[in-house]
Amino acid sequence: MKFTIGENIKKNATKCKSNFSCLSGENGCLCEIEDFAGEKIHFIKPGNAMDTCDYRMGFGYSYLCNCPVRKEIYNQYKV
């Protein structure tokens, strides 16, 4: 399933190294969302593509996703 998000959100993802491959629907490039608090704070599970992602941020024993594109995919599609 391909994902569609607004161009304004893509413009905010200036550190994306994968040319927005997550929008293709391939789950291998999406970090798995473990939990979330509202639409702005998304906790991710270790693993997947997060080793190469500049938007991953350590937070205690967990990680936060700061990617505007990934967060919008989750907020819209719950993936």
C-alpha positions in Angstrom: 0.0 0.0 0.0 1.5 3.3 -1.1 1.2 6.2 1.3 0.3 9.8 0.4 1.3 12.7 2.6 1.4 16.5 2.1 4.3 18.1 0.3 4.8 20.5 3.2 5.5 17.5 5.5 8.1 16.1 3.0 9.8 19.4 2.9 10.3 19.3 6.7 12.2 15.9 6.4 15.5 17.5 5.3 17.6 14.7 6.8 16.0 11.8 4.8 18.8 9.6 3.3 16.4 7.2 1.6 14.6 9.5 -0.8 11.2 8.8 1.1 11.3 5.1 0.3 8.9 4.6 3.2 6.1 6.1 1.1 6.3 3.1 -1.3 4.7 0.9 1.3 7.6 -1.4 1.9 7.5 -2.1 5.6 11.2 -3.0 5.7 12.2 0.7 5.8 9.7 1.7 8.4 10.7 1.7 12.1 8.0 0.0 14.0 6.0 2.3 16.3 5.8 0.8 19.8 3.7 3.5 21.4 2.7 7.1 20.9 1.5 10.1 22.8 -0.8 12.2 20.7 0.3 13.0 17.2 3.7 14.4 18.0 5.6 11.8 20.2 6.2 8.3 18.7 8.2 5.7 20.4 9.9 3.1 18.1 11.1 -0.4 18.7 14.8 -1.0 18.2 15.8 -2.7 14.9 14.6 -2.4 11.3 16.1 0.6 9.5 16.7 2.7 12.5 20.5 2.2 12.5 20.7 4.4 9.4 18.1 6.9 10.3 19.1 10.4 11.4 15.6 11.0 13.0 16.1 8.4 15.7 16.6 9.8 19.1 17.5 7.9 22.3 15.2 8.5 25.2 16.2 6.6 28.3 15.8 2.9 27.4 13.7 3.6 24.4 13.9 5.6 21.2 11.8 8.4 19.7 11.1 9.0 16.1 11.5 12.6 15.0 10.8 12.0 11.3 7.9 14.1 10.1 7.1 11.7 7.3 7.1 8.6 9.4 5.0 10.3 12.1 2.5 11.4 9.5 2.3 7.8 8.0 1.5 6.5 11.4 -1.0 9.3 12.2 -2.9 8.8 9.0 -2.6 5.1 8.3 -1.8 3.6 11.8 1.0 1.7 10.2 
